[in-house]
Amino acid sequence: MHIKQIFPAAPKPAAPKPAAPLYHFTIVSVSGTLNAMRKQLYYELQDLGLRVQAVRISRAESGELASTVVTLHCPPDLRGRLGAVALRLGQSPDVRRVYWANDNGAALAVLPA
C-alpha cells in the first residue's frame, strides 16, 4: 500500500538563538551627576539597539558618591561598542569609575585620570 503525500512537509523550526550574554554596566560618579550619567548611558545603549533589563542605584553613606548598575543583554558583535561607551563616559570629570562585566568573565574597567 502506498500513501500519497498531499501536503508538503512542514518546514523544520529553526533552532532557537542563544541569548546574548548578560552584562552589568556600572557607573560610579559624584552623587549630584549620577542621574545625568545614567540618562546618557540609557540613550547610548538605546542608539546601539540594546535594551536595559534592570537598573539598580545606590548611594554611598557619605553621600558624595553614587553608583548605578544597568543590566542588559549585549551580542558579541556589539561588545566593542559597549566598551567605547564606557570609555566615553569615563572621560567625564565627575565619573570615578566605569566598568562592565558579563557572566562569562569578560570585563572592562575605566578609571579616569
C-alpha positions as CSV (number, residue, x, y, z in Angstrom):
1,M,0.0,0.0,0.0
2,H,1.3,3.4,-1.0
3,I,0.4,6.6,0.8
4,K,0.3,9.8,-1.3
5,Q,1.7,12.9,0.3
6,I,-0.8,15.7,-0.5
7,F,0.6,18.4,1.7
8,P,4.2,19.4,1.6
9,A,6.2,18.6,4.7
10,A,6.1,21.4,7.3
11,P,9.4,23.3,7.5
12,K,11.5,22.3,10.5
13,P,11.6,25.1,13.1
14,A,14.9,27.0,13.3
15,A,17.0,26.3,16.3
16,P,16.4,29.0,18.9
17,K,19.2,31.6,19.0
18,P,21.2,31.5,22.2
19,A,20.6,34.6,24.3
20,A,23.2,37.3,24.1
21,P,25.5,37.4,27.2
22,L,24.2,39.3,30.2
23,Y,26.2,42.4,31.1
24,H,26.3,44.5,34.2
25,F,27.4,48.1,33.3
26,T,28.4,50.2,36.4
27,I,29.0,53.9,36.7
28,V,30.4,55.4,39.9
29,S,30.2,59.1,40.0
30,V,29.7,62.2,42.1
31,S,26.2,61.8,43.6
32,G,24.9,65.0,42.1
33,T,25.7,64.0,38.5
34,L,24.6,60.3,38.6
35,N,21.1,61.0,37.0
36,A,22.7,62.8,34.1
37,M,25.2,59.9,33.6
38,R,22.5,57.3,33.9
39,K,20.4,59.1,31.2
40,Q,23.4,59.5,28.9
41,L,24.1,55.7,29.3
42,Y,20.5,54.9,28.6
43,Y,20.4,56.9,25.4
44,E,23.7,55.5,24.2
45,L,22.5,51.9,24.8
46,Q,19.2,52.7,23.0
47,D,21.2,54.0,20.0
48,L,23.0,50.7,19.9
49,G,19.7,48.8,20.0
50,L,20.4,47.4,23.4
51,R,17.5,47.1,25.9
52,V,18.0,47.7,29.5
53,Q,16.8,44.7,31.6
54,A,17.2,46.2,35.1
55,V,18.7,49.3,36.9
56,R,20.0,49.5,40.4
57,I,21.1,52.7,42.0
58,S,23.0,53.0,45.3
59,R,24.5,55.9,47.2
60,A,27.5,55.8,49.5
61,E,26.9,56.6,53.2
62,S,29.0,59.8,52.8
63,G,26.6,61.0,50.1
64,E,29.5,62.1,47.9
65,L,29.5,59.2,45.5
66,A,26.7,57.1,44.0
67,S,26.6,54.2,41.5
68,T,24.2,52.8,39.0
69,V,24.3,49.2,37.7
70,V,22.5,48.6,34.4
71,T,21.8,45.0,33.4
72,L,21.5,44.3,29.7
73,H,22.0,41.6,27.0
74,C,24.7,42.5,24.5
75,P,25.5,40.4,21.5
76,P,29.2,39.7,20.9
77,D,29.4,41.9,17.8
78,L,28.4,45.0,19.9
79,R,30.8,44.3,22.7
80,G,33.4,46.7,21.3
81,R,30.9,49.4,21.0
82,L,29.8,48.8,24.6
83,G,33.5,49.3,25.6
84,A,33.5,52.6,23.6
85,V,30.5,53.8,25.6
86,A,32.4,53.0,28.8
87,L,35.5,54.9,27.6
88,R,33.4,57.9,26.6
89,L,31.5,58.1,29.9
90,G,34.8,57.7,31.8
91,Q,36.1,60.9,30.3
92,S,33.7,63.0,32.5
93,P,35.5,64.7,35.4
94,D,32.6,63.7,37.7
95,V,33.0,60.0,37.0
96,R,35.2,57.9,39.3
97,R,34.9,54.6,37.6
98,V,33.0,52.9,34.8
99,Y,33.1,49.2,34.2
100,W,31.2,46.3,32.7
101,A,31.4,42.6,33.2
102,N,29.5,39.6,31.9
103,D,28.7,36.2,33.3
104,N,31.4,34.6,31.1
105,G,34.2,36.6,32.7
106,A,34.7,39.3,30.1
107,A,35.2,42.7,31.7
108,L,36.4,46.2,31.1
109,A,37.2,48.9,33.7
110,V,37.8,52.6,33.0
111,L,39.5,54.6,35.7
112,P,39.6,58.3,34.7
113,A,42.9,60.1,35.1
